[in-house]
Amino acid sequence: MTQTGNLTTGKVPAVLLRFFFPMLLTNLLQQIYTFADTVIVGKGLGDDALAAVGNMSVLILLVIGFLQGIANGFSVIIAQCCGSENHTALRQSAAASIKLSAFLAALLTVLSITTLKTALLALRTSEQILHDSLLYGCIIFGGIIITMSYNLCSCILRALGDSKTPFLAIVVSSTLNILLDSLFIFVLHTGVEGAAIATVFSQAVSTLICILRIHRSESLSLTSDDFKGSLRLSPVLLKNGIPMAFMNFVTAAGCIIAQSYVNTLGVEYTSAYSVCNRYINLFMLPSLTAGFAVSTFTSQNFGARKYLRIRECVRTGLIIGLFSYALCGTAMICLPEALAGLMLNGPQSIALASEFLRICGSMLFTLNALFIFRSALQGMGKPMIPMCSGILEMVLRVLIIVLLLPRIAFQAAAYAEIAAWTGALALNLAAYIIIVRRI
């Protein structure tokens, strides 16, 4: 059997970095085409359309984040089977993951489309952007099965140590997405629905590339017997996947509640908040990607019982996070007006976003460290602790914004982010220290 990529041998920093950089480029390109959506919508359709798309982003994060958590949780079990060289369990885990993911994606498609308007009204969405938010959201949620397919396929490939194929898939789909965005909005004048169609279609292309690579893999030559034998592994997969999905869900729920409070301040605040979230998602990429790499590396080595390599992997991940803070945190602190003005037009929205970016940039290192320790715990098969930290993150985010919004207005949203990051980091760090000492 040919294994796509073995992370249990070789010098830890070199192995981790070789796995990390294709993933970083993959996630960076994903953010670039999300960023391109925002720029094209903002400049081509105006701040109201940008607010509509940005307003939907928290609901999309809620649903897609849940599915990503499921896929990441499943991939931990697959990577542990890979590390222990249990080939039968590897194939059956992949087969069970496919069946469970298909069912969950279908269920969430129906639920998210039927409850979308109610959710937008609960968010206190302004009447002037409600129609565009509904239109954009229905198209994105209609493509949930495609999104889930890509996430599962890319997670399976990464669990086997292949971070290059997902990168290739995103190169193709990102280029296609930007071209289609420009075509729909600037040439065909379709409105926000054009950006949504471009996103779904481009993701379908990236999914196809990953499926073709899996089909050619000797490690995953699935048979009907693998699908029959996968039933006994479903509880194991769900035991790991559901807590990670729930962690993403409650984190996104906290963001939704924060968004609802920001929406009460006016459309200018909604636009500024959506742009700030875009930048945070962009600038956290290096450490977020390092976390994904740490999770897969930890999973394989935990399966192979090579625990000392896990500790060295975490140290390497923290060094990546430190470099990320030096670059991205500095940009948020020193260039907030330039960053905000790239996507926003109104002077009030630019001023609001600039202050938010400056505040969050100063504490970005806490978010970077959070990703590393949380991912290490997930890779060691301890998903309940990150889930609890997600609940804590939600509570702190909501508590701070409720207490401070009447006093300091929009700045409360920035301090709510910092409080959520710091509290979650403290819990994951304490748990990591205790568990590593035990093993």
DAMOTA-V699377 format. One record per helix or strand of 2 or more residues. SS is the DSSP state (H for helix, E for strand). FROM is the first residue (numbers start at 0). LEN is the number of residues. If there is no record, write none. Layout:
[[SS & FROM & LEN] [SS & FROM & LEN]]
//
This chain:
[[H & 11 & 34] [H & 46 & 37] [H & 86 & 28] [H & 115 & 7] [H & 126 & 16] [H & 143 & 16] [H & 163 & 24] [H & 191 & 24] [H & 217 & 3] [H & 223 & 40] [H & 266 & 17] [H & 284 & 19] [H & 306 & 28] [H & 335 & 8] [H & 346 & 16] [H & 363 & 16] [H & 382 & 26] [H & 410 & 28]]
//
